[in-house]
Amino acid sequence: MEQPTLPSLSSLTCDWTYDVFLSFRGIDTRNNFTGNLYNYLQHQRGIQTFIDDEEIQKGEQITPTLLQAIKESRIFIAIFSPNYASSTFCLTELVTILECSKLQG
């Protein structure tokens, strides 16, 4: 029996730039779980997914590009890893995501 296929999020009409925003601790998951998830969503399913391509250094501020990407994303996926909460950058990003989610519903 053939499984029905669902339309990809990017085929739906909406005002979002990104369907999914990935929040993660790069050093923990960029080259394994998060990288694989991104490749699956973006390249195999055609879901517009934002992933930062730069390594964020300890103590850096959230960049305007990341803030804009958060605001323009429909769904947020936070990938919690052993060192996620030890990163002030990740926690600030998560707070921004929660604030945007609250404002946007």
WORA-V492909 format. One record per backbone hydrogen bond with DSSP energy under -0.5 kcal/mol. NH is the residue of the N-H (numbers start at 1). CO is the residue of the C=O. E is the energy in kcal/mol with one decimal. If there is no record, write none. Layout:
{{NH:CO:E} {NH:CO:E}}
This chain:
{{11:8:-1.6} {12:9:-1.5} {14:12:-0.5} {17:72:-1.5} {18:72:-2.4} {19:48:-2.1} {20:48:-2.0} {21:75:-2.3} {22:50:-2.2} {23:21:-0.6} {23:77:-2.9} {24:22:-0.5} {25:79:-0.6} {26:24:-0.8} {28:25:-1.2} {29:25:-2.0} {30:26:-2.1} {32:29:-1.6} {34:29:-1.3} {35:29:-1.1} {36:32:-2.7} {37:33:-2.7} {38:34:-2.9} {39:35:-2.4} {40:36:-2.3} {41:37:-2.9} {42:38:-3.0} {43:38:-0.5} {43:39:-1.6} {44:39:-1.3} {44:40:-0.8} {45:40:-1.7} {47:41:-3.1} {48:46:-0.6} {49:47:-0.6} {50:20:-3.0} {51:49:-0.5} {57:55:-0.5} {60:57:-2.1} {67:63:-2.3} {68:64:-2.5} {69:65:-2.4} {70:66:-2.4} {71:67:-2.2} {72:68:-1.7} {73:70:-1.4} {74:18:-1.7} {75:19:-1.6} {77:21:-2.8} {78:76:-0.5} {79:23:-3.3} {79:77:-0.6} {80:78:-0.9} {84:81:-1.6} {85:81:-0.5} {86:83:-0.6} {87:84:-1.5} {88:86:-0.7} {91:87:-2.3} {92:88:-2.4} {93:89:-2.5} {94:90:-2.5} {95:91:-2.3} {96:92:-2.2} {97:93:-2.3} {98:94:-2.6} {99:95:-2.5} {100:96:-2.5} {101:97:-2.7} {102:98:-2.2} {103:99:-2.3} {104:100:-2.8} {105:101:-1.5}}
